[in-house]
Amino acid sequence: MIGLCGGTTSTALAQILATREDLNAPGHQSTLTVVTNAINIAAQLAVRPNIKVMVTGGILNPRSYELVGPYTDIIMQKVVMDIAFIGVNGIDPEVGPTNTGEGEASVNALLASRARISYVLADSSKVGVRAFATMDGYAFTRLITDSGISADDKAAFEANGTEVIVAPH
């Protein structure tokens, strides 16, 4: 059971999941459950035969296709996941992950807290960027990024106790 918030990086991960052969094999039994607050991700994965999709509900943000607000929070309190992947608008070694909207930041923090393990997904263009809203209450310890991250930025995250995983091309 995994959680995917909205955003471009999470959508890219969903595209990878959607093309995995083991998740597209004939059959009617779900082998992966995806919890998401992003309607574009839900629509993309809904047609996959072996992926069970749970959408959180909430108020739609038309810019990000994410569902946010108190209804989202209520549903999120009722689920648990193995892994959550959290997309962000900015990631800073001191401030941590940030989003442009407080609703998205709140849902992202809640999604991460409901998972046994969580990873922030941020391409290197978001490293060192501080967006408007912090993900208050989220203990950020894992970052997946690309090879564009500088050695100094990687070292700064690691010095603050964050495991940095650089994804291959």
N, C-alpha and C positions, 0 to 999 in steps of 0.2 A: 504494500500500500504506500503510494507516494503522494505528495502534495506538490502542486505546481501553481504558483501565483501567476499573474499576468505579466506582460512585457515582452519585448522583442527577444531577449535571451531565453526566457522560459518557452516562448513559442518555438524557437529553434530547437530546443530540447524535445518538445512535443513532436516536432516534425521527424526527429530521429527515432523517437519511440514508434511513431506511426509507420515507419518503413522497416522496422525489425521483422524479420521473417517469422520468428517464433511467436510474435504477437499478431500475425496475420494468417497463421495456419488455420485450415478448416476446423471447425468445432464450435461448440456453443458454450464452452465453459471459460469464464474469465480467469486469466492467469495473472492479471495486473489490475489493481484498482487505483484510479487516479482521482484525487480530490482537487478541485480547482475552483477559483472564483473568477476565472476568465472564460467568457462565453465563446471566444474564438478558439481557445484551446479545447474546450468541451466539444464544440462542433467538429473540430479536426479529428478528435479521437473517437467520437461517438460511432463512427462507421467501422471501426476496427473490431473484428469479431471476438477477440480475446481480451479486450480492455473494458472494464466496468468503469463508467465515468459518473462521479458524484459532483454536482454543481451546488455551490453553497447558498445561492440565493442572495438577495440584497438589492441595492439601488445601483443601476448601471452607470458607470462613468464612460461617456461616449468617446473620450480620447483614448482610453486604455483598454476598453472592453471588459474592465474588471467590475465585479460586483462588490460593493462595500456597504458599511453601515451596520446598525444594530442587528438586523436580521441575519447578516453574514456572521456576526459574532456569536449569535445564539446557535446557529448550525455548527460552527467550528468547535464550540464547546462540547459537542456530542460525538466527535470523531477522534480517532488516533491513527497515526501513520508511522511507517517505519522510517521513511526519509522524506524530507521536504527540500525543495529547490526554490530559492527565493531570488527573484530578479529585483534589481534595484536601479535607481537613476544615478546614484553616486556611492562610492565606497572610500572611506578615509581611515587610515590606521588609528587615528585618535578618536574620531566621532563614531566610526563604524558605518553601517549601511544606512542610506537615506533614500527617500522618495520625494517626488515633487508634490504629492498630495498626502495630507494627513490620514485620509481614509485608507489609501493603499498601504501606507506605512503601518497602520494599526492592524490591518488584516494580515499583512506579511509577518508581523511579529507574532500574531496569534497562530498562524499556520505553522510557523517554525516551532513554537512552543508545544504544539500538539504532536510533533514528530520525535521519534527517538534520536534521530540525527538530522541536522539541517546543514545545508550548504548555501552560501550566497553565490549566485551566478552573476558575474560582471565582466564584460570584456574590458580590456585594458584602457579603453577610452574613458571609462567611468572611474578609474583609479585616481584618487586625489580629488575627486569632485565631491562637493557637499551640496546636496539638494535640500529642499525646504524642511522636510519632516524626518525626524529620527525614528527608529524602530524601538521605542521605549520598552524596556523589559526583555529585550531579546539578547541573549548571551551569544554573541557572534564569535565563533571559533574556527570556521572553515570557509575558505574562499576558493572558488574555481574560476580561473581567468585564462587568458591566452598569453602567448609568448611575447606580446607587446609590453608586458609589465616590466618596469625597470628593476634592476638588481637592488637599487636603493629602496624602492617602494616595497618590493618583496621582503627585504630585510626588516623594514619598519613594521610590516604586518606581523612577521614572525617574532620580532622583539616584543610585541604586545600579546603573544600567545596564540596567534592565528596560524593555522595550518594553511599554506598556500599551495594549491594544486594547479599546475600549468598544463592545460589541455594541449595535446598534440594537434597539429594542423589537420 
